[in-house]
Amino acid sequence: HVCCDTPLSAQNCMETERNTQGKMTLSHYLRRYSAHFLGTLAILTSLAKAVDTSNNEYLQTAPQNNADGNIKTDINKFHTNQSRRRRRLDSRFSFEYDVNDDDGTVTFIIELEGDGYISFGTSKNGKMYNSEVIIGQPSVPQGKNNPSKYLLKTPYNVIEEDRMPDSQQTLIDPSITQKDGKTILKYTKLLVEEGETPIDANGENTFIWAYGPDTERLMYHDNKGEALVDFFTEETTLIENPYQAHWKAHGILAFIAWGVLVPIAISVSLLRDILPKQFPWFKIHQIFNWLALVLTIISFALAVYAYETSARSNFDGTHERVGLVVFILIFFQILGGVLRAPAPTPAVKEMNTTTRSATQDSDLFDDEGATRSESNDENAPVKKSMQRIVWEIMHRAVGLALLGMSLYQLQSGLDLYSTIYNSNSLEGALWGYIGVLLGLVFVLFLYSKFRARSEKS
């Protein structure tokens, strides 16, 4: 500790300062604070030297001009070049890019930690369908077709027909390599190409990416996504699928309609012989079917909206086509129920005074309600018209077909959702629920037939 040019201990210094308070001249202040000033100046000088050293290192690794004035870029120096633009898309996947304004190209280096094929490219709407991607497969020999440009024509998988014709295979020095536990896809591409989504060197671009198991045949990719990259600000934003909530609501409504309401509506009709006599099974059958129709319309509308607003083609897949058939058939089924042929009424010899009038009992005879007659003569013959017989056959056949297709739709919908959004599949829980429900209804149906036969005998 230095106080007034004299080396002293801290305690002696503080005592000296107290003794000299009020007597210190300007020279005392200058000597006291000069050490602080010089120390601060030394720190700033060190920082300036560090920045200068960093700039010199950058200039040594930056792209240099050739004799013809074009920029010479060594793609292998990207990992040490401080001018690189590197983005991490998930814990294992990242990419770098470098724009060459002189020749209108951009160079990409996409890196996967581990083995697998890599898919990376531009998209008009952030979706796989109708996007242009470059796919590299380490397990396939490198050459004209690997890595290669693809135009994805389906929303779920990649087929060989998606590969662009040779006239559009314009990649410069493409390669797919594996080294030190990493898979690396490198290529240089023109920023603007006829018939393809342009890459804006000074604005925002939407990229989609994916990687999956390294096999000769492109398998489904568990890891995928989309990112918005601004080449001007160098900001990258990972984009969540804006329609995930729509598809979730679509599935929930479909399950309530076809996994709950319709099975109950069918069950009360099948099991009406063992239900209490005054149980309003037909009203429940009607109301639940109408509710199922309403929920199906809403669910269908959500799906169409998601497809239309994402510029995807409707009804390309099996799930979509079967869904359209279900949507159409349920209207015919409901309309057929409204316009059904009248049920026959058994001959009534004498009505119990405690029962309702024939007019009031009309609901009991709806949809084969003759078995519910409150006639004193339970064995009175019932004759159905041919129109009624045909209607019953068609109503049951269409109803069972709708139920079968709807169960397939629930299963395939869960599979698609878990596949697209990389979520846990609920297929096991679905089939467990359906198995218990159908098993219970089947056992009760057999019991009703056994009891009816016993009562008759």
C-alpha positions as a Markdown table, in Angstrom:
| # | Residue | x | y | z |
|---|---|---|---|---|
| 1 | His | 0.0 | 0.0 | 0.0 |
| 2 | Val | 1.4 | 3.4 | -1.0 |
| 3 | Cys | 0.4 | 6.5 | 0.7 |
| 4 | Cys | 2.0 | 9.8 | -0.1 |
| 5 | Asp | 5.1 | 8.1 | -1.7 |
| 6 | Thr | 5.8 | 6.2 | 1.6 |
| 7 | Pro | 5.3 | 2.4 | 1.8 |
| 8 | Leu | 3.1 | 1.7 | 4.8 |
| 9 | Ser | 0.8 | -1.0 | 6.2 |
| 10 | Ala | -2.9 | -0.6 | 5.6 |
| 11 | Gln | -3.5 | 0.4 | 9.2 |
| 12 | Asn | -0.7 | 3.0 | 9.2 |
| 13 | Cys | -1.9 | 4.4 | 5.9 |
| 14 | Met | -5.5 | 4.9 | 7.2 |
| 15 | Glu | -4.1 | 6.5 | 10.3 |
| 16 | Thr | -1.9 | 8.8 | 8.2 |
| 17 | Glu | -4.9 | 9.7 | 6.0 |
| 18 | Arg | -6.9 | 10.6 | 9.1 |
| 19 | Asn | -4.1 | 12.8 | 10.4 |
| 20 | Thr | -3.7 | 14.6 | 7.1 |
| 21 | Gln | -7.4 | 15.2 | 6.3 |
| 22 | Gly | -8.0 | 18.8 | 5.5 |
| 23 | Lys | -4.4 | 19.4 | 4.8 |
| 24 | Met | -4.0 | 17.5 | 1.4 |
| 25 | Thr | -2.9 | 19.6 | -1.6 |
| 26 | Leu | -3.6 | 19.0 | -5.3 |
| 27 | Ser | -0.3 | 17.2 | -5.7 |
| 28 | His | -1.4 | 14.7 | -3.1 |
| 29 | Tyr | -4.6 | 13.9 | -5.1 |
| 30 | Leu | -2.7 | 13.6 | -8.3 |
| 31 | Arg | -0.2 | 11.1 | -6.9 |
| 32 | Arg | -3.0 | 9.2 | -5.1 |
| 33 | Tyr | -5.1 | 8.6 | -8.2 |
| 34 | Ser | -2.4 | 8.3 | -10.9 |
| 35 | Ala | -1.9 | 4.6 | -10.0 |
| 36 | His | -5.6 | 3.9 | -10.6 |
| 37 | Phe | -5.5 | 5.7 | -14.0 |
| 38 | Leu | -2.4 | 3.9 | -15.1 |
| 39 | Gly | -3.9 | 0.5 | -14.1 |
| 40 | Thr | -7.1 | 1.2 | -16.1 |
| 41 | Leu | -5.0 | 2.3 | -19.1 |
| 42 | Ala | -3.0 | -1.0 | -19.0 |
| 43 | Ile | -6.2 | -3.1 | -19.0 |
| 44 | Leu | -7.6 | -1.2 | -22.0 |
| 45 | Thr | -4.3 | -1.6 | -23.9 |
| 46 | Ser | -4.4 | -5.4 | -23.3 |
| 47 | Leu | -8.0 | -5.7 | -24.6 |
| 48 | Ala | -7.1 | -3.7 | -27.7 |
| 49 | Lys | -4.2 | -6.1 | -28.4 |
| 50 | Ala | -6.5 | -9.1 | -28.0 |
| 51 | Val | -9.0 | -7.7 | -30.5 |
| 52 | Asp | -6.2 | -6.9 | -33.0 |
| 53 | Thr | -4.9 | -10.4 | -32.7 |
| 54 | Ser | -8.4 | -11.9 | -33.3 |
| 55 | Asn | -8.8 | -9.7 | -36.4 |
| 56 | Asn | -5.5 | -10.9 | -37.8 |
| 57 | Glu | -6.5 | -14.5 | -37.3 |
| 58 | Tyr | -9.8 | -13.8 | -39.1 |
| 59 | Leu | -8.0 | -12.2 | -42.1 |
| 60 | Gln | -5.8 | -15.3 | -42.4 |
| 61 | Thr | -8.7 | -17.7 | -42.6 |
| 62 | Ala | -11.2 | -15.6 | -44.6 |
| 63 | Pro | -11.9 | -16.3 | -48.3 |
| 64 | Gln | -9.3 | -14.8 | -50.6 |
| 65 | Asn | -9.6 | -13.4 | -54.1 |
| 66 | Asn | -8.3 | -15.4 | -57.1 |
| 67 | Ala | -6.4 | -13.6 | -59.9 |
| 68 | Asp | -9.7 | -13.3 | -61.8 |
| 69 | Gly | -11.3 | -11.6 | -58.9 |
| 70 | Asn | -13.6 | -14.4 | -57.9 |
| 71 | Ile | -13.8 | -15.4 | -54.3 |
| 72 | Lys | -11.9 | -18.7 | -53.5 |
| 73 | Thr | -13.7 | -20.6 | -50.7 |
| 74 | Asp | -12.2 | -23.6 | -49.1 |
| 75 | Ile | -15.2 | -25.6 | -47.9 |
| 76 | Asn | -13.0 | -27.6 | -45.5 |
| 77 | Lys | -12.0 | -24.4 | -43.6 |
| 78 | Phe | -15.6 | -23.7 | -42.6 |
| 79 | His | -15.1 | -25.2 | -39.1 |
| 80 | Thr | -12.3 | -22.7 | -38.4 |
| 81 | Asn | -13.6 | -19.8 | -40.4 |
| 82 | Gln | -15.2 | -17.2 | -38.0 |
| 83 | Ser | -17.3 | -15.9 | -40.9 |
| 84 | Arg | -19.3 | -19.1 | -41.1 |
| 85 | Arg | -23.0 | -19.1 | -40.4 |
| 86 | Arg | -23.7 | -22.2 | -38.3 |
| 87 | Arg | -27.1 | -23.2 | -36.9 |
| 88 | Arg | -28.1 | -26.1 | -34.6 |
| 89 | Leu | -31.5 | -27.6 | -35.4 |
| 90 | Asp | -31.6 | -30.2 | -32.7 |
| 91 | Ser | -29.2 | -31.9 | -30.3 |
| 92 | Arg | -27.6 | -34.0 | -33.1 |
| 93 | Phe | -28.2 | -31.9 | -36.3 |
| 94 | Ser | -26.7 | -28.7 | -37.4 |
| 95 | Phe | -25.8 | -26.8 | -40.7 |
| 96 | Glu | -23.6 | -24.1 | -42.0 |
| 97 | Tyr | -24.0 | -22.0 | -45.1 |
| 98 | Asp | -21.9 | -19.4 | -47.0 |
| 99 | Val | -23.3 | -17.2 | -49.7 |
| 100 | Asn | -21.1 | -16.4 | -52.7 |
| 101 | Asp | -22.7 | -13.3 | -54.2 |
| 102 | Asp | -20.3 | -13.2 | -57.2 |
| 103 | Asp | -21.5 | -16.4 | -58.8 |
| 104 | Gly | -24.9 | -16.6 | -57.2 |
| 105 | Thr | -24.4 | -19.7 | -55.2 |
| 106 | Val | -24.7 | -20.9 | -51.6 |
| 107 | Thr | -22.7 | -23.7 | -50.0 |
| 108 | Phe | -24.2 | -25.8 | -47.3 |
| 109 | Ile | -22.6 | -28.2 | -44.8 |
| 110 | Ile | -25.1 | -30.3 | -42.9 |
| 111 | Glu | -23.8 | -32.3 | -40.1 |
| 112 | Leu | -25.4 | -35.2 | -38.2 |
| 113 | Glu | -23.8 | -36.7 | -35.1 |
| 114 | Gly | -24.1 | -40.4 | -35.8 |
| 115 | Asp | -25.0 | -42.5 | -38.8 |
| 116 | Gly | -28.0 | -41.9 | -41.0 |
| 117 | Tyr | -29.2 | -40.4 | -44.2 |
| 118 | Ile | -29.7 | -36.6 | -44.4 |
| 119 | Ser | -32.4 | -34.6 | -46.2 |
| 120 | Phe | -32.2 | -30.8 | -46.3 |
| 121 | Gly | -33.8 | -28.3 | -48.6 |
| 122 | Thr | -36.2 | -25.4 | -49.3 |
| 123 | Ser | -40.0 | -25.4 | -48.8 |
| 124 | Lys | -42.7 | -23.0 | -49.9 |
| 125 | Asn | -44.9 | -23.6 | -46.9 |
| 126 | Gly | -42.7 | -25.4 | -44.4 |
| 127 | Lys | -44.2 | -28.8 | -45.3 |
| 128 | Met | -42.6 | -31.9 | -46.8 |
| 129 | Tyr | -45.1 | -32.1 | -49.7 |
| 130 | Asn | -44.0 | -30.2 | -52.8 |
| 131 | Ser | -40.6 | -29.3 | -51.3 |
| 132 | Glu | -37.2 | -29.5 | -53.0 |
| 133 | Val | -34.6 | -31.3 | -50.9 |
| 134 | Ile | -31.1 | -32.7 | -51.3 |
| 135 | Ile | -30.8 | -36.2 | -49.9 |
| 136 | Gly | -27.5 | -38.0 | -49.2 |
| 137 | Gln | -27.3 | -41.7 | -48.3 |
| 138 | Pro | -24.0 | -42.9 | -46.9 |
| 139 | Ser | -25.0 | -46.5 | -47.6 |
| 140 | Val | -25.4 | -45.8 | -51.4 |
| 141 | Pro | -22.4 | -45.4 | -53.6 |
| 142 | Gln | -21.7 | -41.7 | -54.3 |
| 143 | Gly | -22.2 | -40.6 | -57.9 |
| 144 | Lys | -24.7 | -38.9 | -60.1 |
| 145 | Asn | -27.6 | -40.0 | -58.1 |
| 146 | Asn | -26.2 | -39.6 | -54.6 |
| 147 | Pro | -26.4 | -37.0 | -53.2 |
| 148 | Ser | -29.3 | -35.9 | -55.4 |
| 149 | Lys | -32.1 | -33.3 | -55.7 |
| 150 | Tyr | -35.7 | -34.5 | -55.1 |
| 151 | Leu | -39.1 | -32.9 | -55.5 |
| 152 | Leu | -41.3 | -34.5 | -52.8 |
| 153 | Lys | -44.6 | -35.5 | -54.3 |
| 154 | Thr | -46.2 | -37.1 | -51.2 |
| 155 | Pro | -46.6 | -35.8 | -47.7 |
| 156 | Tyr | -45.3 | -38.9 | -45.9 |
| 157 | Asn | -42.5 | -40.7 | -47.7 |
| 158 | Val | -39.9 | -40.4 | -50.4 |
| 159 | Ile | -39.9 | -42.6 | -53.5 |
| 160 | Glu | -37.5 | -43.0 | -56.4 |
| 161 | Glu | -39.9 | -41.2 | -58.7 |
| 162 | Asp | -39.4 | -38.1 | -56.6 |
| 163 | Arg | -35.9 | -37.7 | -57.8 |
| 164 | Met | -35.6 | -34.7 | -60.2 |
| 165 | Pro | -34.6 | -35.4 | -63.8 |
| 166 | Asp | -30.9 | -35.2 | -64.7 |
| 167 | Ser | -31.4 | -31.8 | -66.4 |
| 168 | Gln | -32.1 | -30.4 | -62.9 |
| 169 | Gln | -29.3 | -32.1 | -61.1 |
| 170 | Thr | -27.2 | -29.0 | -60.9 |
| 171 | Leu | -25.5 | -29.4 | -57.5 |
| 172 | Ile | -21.8 | -28.4 | -57.4 |
| 173 | Asp | -19.4 | -30.9 | -55.7 |
| 174 | Pro | -22.0 | -32.7 | -53.7 |
| 175 | Ser | -20.8 | -35.3 | -51.2 |
| 176 | Ile | -22.0 | -37.4 | -48.3 |
| 177 | Thr | -19.3 | -38.7 | -46.0 |
| 178 | Gln | -18.9 | -40.3 | -42.5 |
| 179 | Lys | -16.0 | -39.4 | -40.3 |
| 180 | Asp | -15.3 | -39.5 | -36.6 |
| 181 | Gly | -18.8 | -40.7 | -35.8 |
| 182 | Lys | -20.5 | -38.0 | -37.9 |
| 183 | Thr | -22.3 | -37.9 | -41.2 |
| 184 | Ile | -21.7 | -34.8 | -43.3 |
| 185 | Leu | -23.6 | -33.7 | -46.4 |
| 186 | Lys | -21.9 | -30.9 | -48.4 |
| 187 | Tyr | -23.0 | -29.2 | -51.6 |
| 188 | Thr | -23.1 | -25.9 | -53.4 |
| 189 | Lys | -26.3 | -24.8 | -55.1 |
| 190 | Leu | -27.4 | -21.9 | -57.3 |
| 191 | Leu | -29.5 | -19.4 | -55.4 |
| 192 | Val | -32.1 | -19.1 | -58.2 |
| 193 | Glu | -33.0 | -22.0 | -60.5 |
| 194 | Glu | -35.9 | -22.2 | -62.9 |
| 195 | Gly | -38.8 | -24.1 | -61.6 |
| 196 | Glu | -37.4 | -24.3 | -58.0 |
| 197 | Thr | -38.0 | -22.3 | -54.9 |
| 198 | Pro | -35.4 | -19.5 | -54.9 |
| 199 | Ile | -33.1 | -18.8 | -52.0 |
| 200 | Asp | -33.0 | -15.1 | -50.9 |
| 201 | Ala | -29.4 | -14.2 | -50.1 |
| 202 | Asn | -30.7 | -11.0 | -48.3 |
| 203 | Gly | -33.9 | -12.2 | -46.7 |
| 204 | Glu | -35.9 | -15.0 | -45.1 |
| 205 | Asn | -35.9 | -18.6 | -46.3 |
| 206 | Thr | -37.8 | -21.6 | -45.1 |
| 207 | Phe | -35.9 | -24.9 | -44.9 |
| 208 | Ile | -37.0 | -28.4 | -44.0 |
| 209 | Trp | -34.7 | -31.1 | -42.7 |
| 210 | Ala | -34.8 | -34.7 | -41.7 |
| 211 | Tyr | -32.6 | -37.7 | -40.9 |
| 212 | Gly | -33.2 | -41.4 | -40.4 |
| 213 | Pro | -31.7 | -44.8 | -40.4 |
| 214 | Asp | -28.9 | -45.4 | -42.9 |
| 215 | Thr | -30.3 | -48.0 | -45.3 |
| 216 | Glu | -30.4 | -48.3 | -49.1 |
| 217 | Arg | -34.1 | -47.8 | -49.0 |
| 218 | Leu | -35.2 | -44.5 | -47.5 |
| 219 | Met | -37.1 | -45.2 | -44.3 |
| 220 | Tyr | -39.3 | -43.0 | -42.2 |
| 221 | His | -37.4 | -40.3 | -40.3 |
| 222 | Asp | -38.1 | -40.0 | -36.6 |
| 223 | Asn | -36.3 | -36.6 | -36.6 |
| 224 | Lys | -37.4 | -33.7 | -38.7 |
| 225 | Gly | -38.4 | -30.1 | -38.6 |
| 226 | Glu | -38.5 | -26.8 | -40.3 |
| 227 | Ala | -36.6 | -23.6 | -39.7 |
| 228 | Leu | -36.9 | -20.0 | -40.9 |
| 229 | Val | -33.4 | -18.6 | -41.7 |
| 230 | Asp | -32.9 | -14.9 | -42.3 |
| 231 | Phe | -29.7 | -14.6 | -44.5 |
| 232 | Phe | -29.5 | -10.9 | -43.8 |
| 233 | Thr | -29.8 | -10.8 | -40.0 |
| 234 | Glu | -28.4 | -14.4 | -39.7 |
| 235 | Glu | -31.3 | -15.3 | -37.3 |
| 236 | Thr | -32.7 | -18.8 | -37.3 |
| 237 | Thr | -36.1 | -19.6 | -35.9 |
| 238 | Leu | -37.3 | -23.2 | -35.4 |
| 239 | Ile | -40.9 | -23.4 | -36.5 |
| 240 | Glu | -43.5 | -25.5 | -34.7 |
| 241 | Asn | -46.2 | -27.0 | -36.9 |
| 242 | Pro | -49.0 | -24.5 | -36.9 |
| 243 | Tyr | -51.6 | -27.2 | -37.6 |
| 244 | Gln | -50.7 | -29.6 | -34.8 |
| 245 | Ala | -53.6 | -28.3 | -32.7 |
| 246 | His | -56.0 | -28.7 | -35.6 |
| 247 | Trp | -55.0 | -32.4 | -36.1 |
| 248 | Lys | -55.2 | -33.0 | -32.4 |
| 249 | Ala | -58.8 | -31.6 | -32.2 |
| 250 | His | -59.6 | -33.5 | -35.4 |
| 251 | Gly | -58.6 | -36.8 | -33.8 |
| 252 | Ile | -60.3 | -36.1 | -30.4 |
| 253 | Leu | -63.6 | -35.3 | -32.1 |
| 254 | Ala | -63.4 | -38.3 | -34.4 |
| 255 | Phe | -62.7 | -40.6 | -31.4 |
| 256 | Ile | -65.7 | -39.2 | -29.4 |
| 257 | Ala | -67.9 | -39.7 | -32.5 |
| 258 | Trp | -66.7 | -43.1 | -33.6 |
| 259 | Gly | -65.1 | -44.5 | -30.5 |
| 260 | Val | -67.8 | -43.5 | -28.0 |
| 261 | Leu | -71.1 | -42.3 | -29.5 |
| 262 | Val | -71.6 | -44.7 | -32.4 |
| 263 | Pro | -70.6 | -47.8 | -30.5 |
| 264 | Ile | -73.1 | -46.9 | -27.8 |
| 265 | Ala | -75.8 | -46.1 | -30.4 |
| 266 | Ile | -75.3 | -49.6 | -32.0 |
| 267 | Ser | -75.0 | -51.3 | -28.6 |
| 268 | Val | -78.4 | -50.1 | -27.2 |
| 269 | Ser | -80.0 | -51.3 | -30.4 |
| 270 | Leu | -78.4 | -54.8 | -30.3 |
| 271 | Leu | -79.1 | -55.2 | -26.6 |
| 272 | Arg | -82.6 | -53.7 | -26.3 |
| 273 | Asp | -84.1 | -57.1 | -25.4 |
| 274 | Ile | -82.2 | -57.2 | -22.1 |
| 275 | Leu | -82.7 | -53.5 | -21.3 |
| 276 | Pro | -85.6 | -52.4 | -19.0 |
| 277 | Lys | -88.9 | -52.3 | -20.8 |
| 278 | Gln | -89.3 | -48.5 | -20.6 |
| 279 | Phe | -85.6 | -47.8 | -21.5 |
| 280 | Pro | -85.6 | -45.2 | -24.4 |
| 281 | Trp | -83.1 | -47.2 | -26.5 |
| 282 | Phe | -84.4 | -45.8 | -29.8 |
| 283 | Lys | -84.1 | -42.2 | -28.6 |
| 284 | Ile | -80.6 | -42.8 | -27.5 |
| 285 | His | -79.8 | -44.5 | -30.8 |
| 286 | Gln | -81.1 | -41.5 | -32.7 |
| 287 | Ile | -79.5 | -38.8 | -30.5 |
| 288 | Phe | -76.1 | -40.4 | -30.4 |
| 289 | Asn | -76.0 | -40.9 | -34.1 |
| 290 | Trp | -77.0 | -37.3 | -34.7 |
| 291 | Leu | -74.2 | -36.1 | -32.3 |
| 292 | Ala | -71.8 | -38.3 | -34.1 |
| 293 | Leu | -72.7 | -36.7 | -37.4 |
| 294 | Val | -72.2 | -33.2 | -36.0 |
| 295 | Leu | -68.8 | -34.1 | -34.6 |
| 296 | Thr | -67.8 | -35.8 | -37.8 |
| 297 | Ile | -68.6 | -32.7 | -39.8 |
| 298 | Ile | -66.5 | -30.5 | -37.5 |
| 299 | Ser | -63.6 | -33.0 | -37.6 |
| 300 | Phe | -63.8 | -33.2 | -41.4 |
| 301 | Ala | -63.8 | -29.4 | -41.7 |
| 302 | Leu | -60.7 | -29.1 | -39.5 |
| 303 | Ala | -58.8 | -31.6 | -41.7 |
| 304 | Val | -59.9 | -29.8 | -44.9 |
| 305 | Tyr | -58.9 | -26.4 | -43.5 |
| 306 | Ala | -55.4 | -27.7 | -42.5 |
| 307 | Tyr | -54.8 | -29.1 | -45.9 |
| 308 | Glu | -56.1 | -26.1 | -47.8 |
| 309 | Thr | -54.2 | -23.5 | -45.8 |
| 310 | Ser | -51.0 | -25.5 | -46.0 |
| 311 | Ala | -51.3 | -25.8 | -49.8 |
| 312 | Arg | -51.4 | -29.6 | -49.6 |
| 313 | Ser | -53.5 | -31.7 | -51.9 |
| 314 | Asn | -56.5 | -33.3 | -50.3 |
| 315 | Phe | -57.3 | -37.0 | -50.3 |
| 316 | Asp | -53.9 | -38.2 | -51.5 |
| 317 | Gly | -53.5 | -40.9 | -48.8 |
| 318 | Thr | -55.5 | -43.9 | -47.8 |
| 319 | His | -56.5 | -42.3 | -44.5 |
| 320 | Glu | -57.9 | -39.2 | -46.3 |
| 321 | Arg | -59.8 | -41.2 | -48.9 |
| 322 | Val | -61.4 | -43.6 | -46.3 |
| 323 | Gly | -62.3 | -40.5 | -44.3 |
| 324 | Leu | -64.1 | -39.0 | -47.3 |
| 325 | Val | -66.1 | -42.2 | -47.8 |
| 326 | Val | -67.1 | -42.3 | -44.1 |
| 327 | Phe | -68.1 | -38.6 | -44.3 |
| 328 | Ile | -70.4 | -39.3 | -47.3 |
| 329 | Leu | -71.8 | -42.6 | -46.0 |
| 330 | Ile | -72.9 | -41.2 | -42.6 |
| 331 | Phe | -75.1 | -38.7 | -44.3 |
| 332 | Phe | -76.8 | -41.5 | -46.2 |
| 333 | Gln | -77.1 | -43.5 | -43.0 |
| 334 | Ile | -78.7 | -40.7 | -41.1 |
| 335 | Leu | -81.0 | -39.8 | -44.0 |
| 336 | Gly | -82.0 | -43.5 | -44.3 |
| 337 | Gly | -82.9 | -43.6 | -40.6 |
| 338 | Val | -85.1 | -40.6 | -41.0 |
| 339 | Leu | -86.9 | -42.0 | -44.1 |
| 340 | Arg | -87.0 | -45.5 | -42.9 |
| 341 | Ala | -89.9 | -47.8 | -43.8 |
| 342 | Pro | -92.5 | -48.1 | -41.1 |
| 343 | Ala | -92.1 | -50.9 | -38.6 |
| 344 | Pro | -95.0 | -53.5 | -38.5 |
| 345 | Thr | -97.4 | -53.4 | -35.6 |
| 346 | Pro | -98.5 | -56.7 | -34.1 |
| 347 | Ala | -102.2 | -57.4 | -33.8 |
| 348 | Val | -103.4 | -56.2 | -30.5 |
| 349 | Lys | -106.3 | -58.1 | -29.0 |
| 350 | Glu | -106.6 | -56.2 | -25.7 |
| 351 | Met | -104.5 | -53.4 | -24.4 |
| 352 | Asn | -103.7 | -53.2 | -20.7 |
| 353 | Thr | -105.3 | -50.1 | -19.2 |
| 354 | Thr | -102.0 | -49.1 | -17.6 |
| 355 | Thr | -100.2 | -48.9 | -21.0 |
| 356 | Arg | -100.0 | -46.1 | -23.4 |
| 357 | Ser | -102.3 | -45.7 | -26.5 |
| 358 | Ala | -101.2 | -47.1 | -29.8 |
| 359 | Thr | -100.3 | -43.7 | -30.9 |
| 360 | Gln | -98.1 | -43.1 | -27.9 |
| 361 | Asp | -96.5 | -46.5 | -28.4 |
| 362 | Ser | -95.5 | -45.7 | -32.0 |
| 363 | Asp | -91.9 | -44.9 | -30.9 |
| 364 | Leu | -91.6 | -48.4 | -29.5 |
| 365 | Phe | -92.1 | -49.9 | -32.9 |
| 366 | Asp | -89.5 | -47.7 | -34.6 |
| 367 | Asp | -86.6 | -49.7 | -36.0 |
| 368 | Glu | -88.0 | -53.2 | -35.4 |
| 369 | Gly | -89.9 | -52.1 | -32.4 |
| 370 | Ala | -92.4 | -54.8 | -32.8 |
| 371 | Thr | -90.5 | -57.0 | -30.4 |
| 372 | Arg | -91.3 | -54.3 | -27.8 |
| 373 | Ser | -95.0 | -54.6 | -28.2 |
| 374 | Glu | -97.0 | -54.3 | -25.0 |
| 375 | Ser | -99.7 | -56.4 | -26.4 |
| 376 | Asn | -101.3 | -59.0 | -24.2 |
| 377 | Asp | -100.7 | -61.5 | -27.0 |
| 378 | Glu | -96.9 | -61.6 | -27.1 |
| 379 | Asn | -97.0 | -64.3 | -29.8 |
| 380 | Ala | -99.1 | -62.3 | -32.2 |
| 381 | Pro | -97.7 | -62.7 | -35.7 |
| 382 | Val | -95.7 | -59.8 | -37.2 |
| 383 | Lys | -95.3 | -59.4 | -40.9 |
| 384 | Lys | -92.7 | -57.1 | -42.3 |
| 385 | Ser | -93.1 | -55.5 | -45.7 |
| 386 | Met | -90.4 | -56.1 | -48.3 |
| 387 | Gln | -89.5 | -52.4 | -48.2 |
| 388 | Arg | -88.9 | -52.8 | -44.4 |
| 389 | Ile | -86.8 | -55.9 | -44.9 |
| 390 | Val | -84.6 | -54.3 | -47.5 |
| 391 | Trp | -84.2 | -51.2 | -45.4 |
| 392 | Glu | -83.1 | -53.2 | -42.3 |
| 393 | Ile | -80.5 | -55.1 | -44.3 |
| 394 | Met | -79.1 | -51.9 | -45.8 |
| 395 | His | -79.2 | -50.0 | -42.5 |
| 396 | Arg | -77.3 | -52.8 | -40.7 |
| 397 | Ala | -74.8 | -53.4 | -43.5 |
| 398 | Val | -73.9 | -49.7 | -43.9 |
| 399 | Gly | -73.8 | -49.2 | -40.1 |
| 400 | Leu | -71.3 | -52.1 | -39.7 |
| 401 | Ala | -69.2 | -50.9 | -42.7 |
| 402 | Leu | -69.1 | -47.4 | -41.2 |
| 403 | Leu | -68.0 | -48.8 | -37.8 |
| 404 | Gly | -65.3 | -50.9 | -39.4 |
| 405 | Met | -63.9 | -48.0 | -41.5 |
| 406 | Ser | -64.1 | -45.7 | -38.5 |
| 407 | Leu | -62.0 | -48.0 | -36.4 |
| 408 | Tyr | -59.5 | -48.2 | -39.2 |
| 409 | Gln | -59.5 | -44.4 | -39.3 |
| 410 | Leu | -58.9 | -44.1 | -35.6 |
| 411 | Gln | -55.9 | -46.5 | -35.8 |
| 412 | Ser | -54.4 | -44.9 | -38.9 |
| 413 | Gly | -55.0 | -41.4 | -37.6 |
| 414 | Leu | -53.1 | -42.1 | -34.4 |
| 415 | Asp | -50.3 | -43.7 | -36.4 |
| 416 | Leu | -50.0 | -40.7 | -38.7 |
| 417 | Tyr | -50.1 | -38.3 | -35.8 |
| 418 | Ser | -47.4 | -40.1 | -33.8 |
| 419 | Thr | -45.3 | -40.4 | -37.0 |
| 420 | Ile | -45.5 | -36.8 | -38.1 |
| 421 | Tyr | -45.1 | -35.2 | -34.7 |
| 422 | Asn | -42.7 | -37.8 | -33.2 |
| 423 | Ser | -45.0 | -38.5 | -30.2 |
| 424 | Asn | -45.9 | -41.6 | -28.3 |
| 425 | Ser | -48.4 | -43.8 | -30.1 |
| 426 | Leu | -51.7 | -44.5 | -28.4 |
| 427 | Glu | -52.6 | -47.4 | -30.8 |
| 428 | Gly | -52.2 | -49.9 | -28.0 |
| 429 | Ala | -54.6 | -48.0 | -25.7 |
| 430 | Leu | -57.1 | -47.6 | -28.5 |
| 431 | Trp | -57.2 | -51.3 | -29.4 |
| 432 | Gly | -57.4 | -52.2 | -25.7 |
| 433 | Tyr | -60.4 | -50.0 | -25.3 |
| 434 | Ile | -62.1 | -51.3 | -28.5 |
| 435 | Gly | -61.4 | -54.9 | -27.5 |
| 436 | Val | -63.0 | -54.5 | -24.1 |
| 437 | Leu | -66.0 | -52.6 | -25.5 |
| 438 | Leu | -66.6 | -55.1 | -28.3 |
| 439 | Gly | -66.0 | -58.1 | -26.0 |
| 440 | Leu | -68.6 | -56.8 | -23.5 |
| 441 | Val | -71.2 | -56.1 | -26.2 |
| 442 | Phe | -70.6 | -59.5 | -27.7 |
| 443 | Val | -71.1 | -61.3 | -24.4 |
| 444 | Leu | -74.2 | -59.4 | -23.6 |
| 445 | Phe | -75.6 | -60.0 | -27.1 |
| 446 | Leu | -75.1 | -63.8 | -26.7 |
| 447 | Tyr | -76.8 | -63.6 | -23.3 |
| 448 | Ser | -79.8 | -61.8 | -24.8 |
| 449 | Lys | -80.2 | -64.5 | -27.4 |
| 450 | Phe | -79.8 | -67.2 | -24.9 |
| 451 | Arg | -82.4 | -65.6 | -22.6 |
| 452 | Ala | -84.8 | -65.1 | -25.5 |
| 453 | Arg | -84.6 | -68.7 | -26.5 |
| 454 | Ser | -85.1 | -69.9 | -22.9 |
| 455 | Glu | -88.2 | -67.7 | -22.5 |
| 456 | Lys | -89.6 | -69.0 | -25.7 |
| 457 | Ser | -89.0 | -72.6 | -24.7 |
